Amino acid sequence: MGQGFLQIALTLCIVIVITPRLGKYIARVFLGERTILDPVMKPIEAIIYILGGVGKKNDMSSWQYIRALLFSNLMMGGMVYALLYYQEFLPWNPNKLGRIRWDLLLHTTISFLTNTNQQHYAGENTFSYFSQTSALGFLMFTSAASGLVVGIAFIRGLTGRKLGNFYVDFTRAITRILLPLSIIGAIALIISGVPQTLAETLVVETLEGRIQYIARGPVASWEMIKMLGENGGGFFAANSAHPFENPNGASNLIEIIAMLAIPTSLIYTYGIFANNLKQSWLLFWMVFIIFVFLIGVTAIGELQGNPLINNALRLELPNLEGKEVRFDWAQTALWAIATTATMCGAVNGMHDSLMPNGIFSTLFNLFLQIIWGGQGVGTAYLFIYLILTVFLTGLMVGRTPEIFGRKIENREIVLASVVLLIHPMMILIPSAVALAYPISLSGISNPGFHGISQVVYEYASATANNGSGLEGLNNDTLWWNLSTSVSILAGRYIPMIALILLAASMSEKQASAESRGTLKTDSLLFTGITAGVTLILGVLTFFPVLALGPIAEGFKLAAGS
């Protein structure tokens, strides 16, 4: 038991050490300051700007930024859809994989385009190496970059700067951050035993004289951008529980660190942009404490095990169902919370087998989206809660709500409300429809309280652009592919548009000098209020489905024991 908690603590310590260093580097990249990669990347970026007709110094207005985001994503989505559709005629297809159904193809394209990577298919027997790397792998870089630059644009606007140029930010996000870190990480994974090959499926004869087919491929390069970019889609159906994606403790540690690195560091990046590292550290520790609490809740539940099984065996065993024994209960619990906190969605164990504590915690992460949140956008969501806290506390104490000397008015509150309200709408409405017609629509494999969790989790994962799932759900159907695609698109692009408009609105406001009446947002008291507002809003919005799902299941298990 002690060793498991020690492993968790050491991993979190590494994250704390990395945060200010990577956060400072990211700030330098997007502030246009000199970095160590300038000699290599500047000439490459210059060529890209010339070929793309991009004016490096041209700042965009809010609608120019939005049009650039949507147009580029639409073009990339259309191109990848075509590549996947015609994969049987393209190279790097040693297993001669053919065309897949249109609804699954549409869902997969939308899912990877939006950094969701929700998979209703098994990677090793559905897509060729070319489809996995040149199509889906391409989107894993571009979708992560899209989210990252929207987060940076929001930070710029909030701190009184121009939004910047989408195409310049997008290029830098890939060339200066995602690509170099992915290369380093992929090499580390190859050293730890992750394969990187274009050879076809290996056919071997087992000791029993039977034939076994061992799927393989360019896994290491896929795995690192999957984790670093908060993508989460598995090269294999078992995702990071597969020994080729995650063979041992070393690879597991590398992948967890990669998963957490950018979302945690972006809070520090904000502190540099705002010239207020005190506030960034306060917000970091606020999120970190909630994060650790949820890890503890999940880990204790897995350590205590299933009371029904333990009473039947008259033993005290941890819950090892759905887990890889090489990671045990501790690393599985840490991973489950990290992957839903960062909106990554990768799994090293089956979430459907988590105890109710773990399902509660993972759902709670998907509902809040700020612990630590998705690539770039999650950091922006954190400041949406901060803006709402400033507004509420300002009204309560009779002060004009303002942040960085800029007033928070009707327009900002409306846009912030859009960001927060679209999320529950795209989870709860389709969940209600699916649960109302379980036989014809939802494919629930486990009726009762757990079945409710399966349905709600699927839509929460889609809307939060997370992609993980309680995989007892039969989700490769026309209903699930199309309905979750709607939740994915709405959960991705409506908040992004609102965030950019809000950022532009804040950047255009004239900042007033700080006075005795200014509400300080970099105090421990205000940070505590922000945490309270965030948790209360999350609980009030989603408590009914939590009560009907994991909470009720937990009480049922306890009563049955």
QUIPEKA-V215205 format. One record per helix or strand of 3 or more residues. SS is the DSSP state (helix for helix, strand for strand). FROM is the first residue (numbers start at 1). TO is the last residue. If there is no record, write none. Layout:
BEGIN
ss->[SS	SS]
from->[FROM	FROM]
to->[TO	TO]
END
This chain:
BEGIN
ss->[helix	helix	helix	helix	helix	helix	helix	helix	strand	strand	helix	helix	helix	helix	helix	helix	helix	helix	helix	helix	helix	helix	helix	helix]
from->[2	38	62	87	102	123	129	166	202	211	219	239	249	277	307	328	351	356	377	410	438	449	478	524]
to->[30	52	85	89	113	125	158	192	205	214	228	241	274	304	313	341	353	368	397	436	442	463	508	560]
END
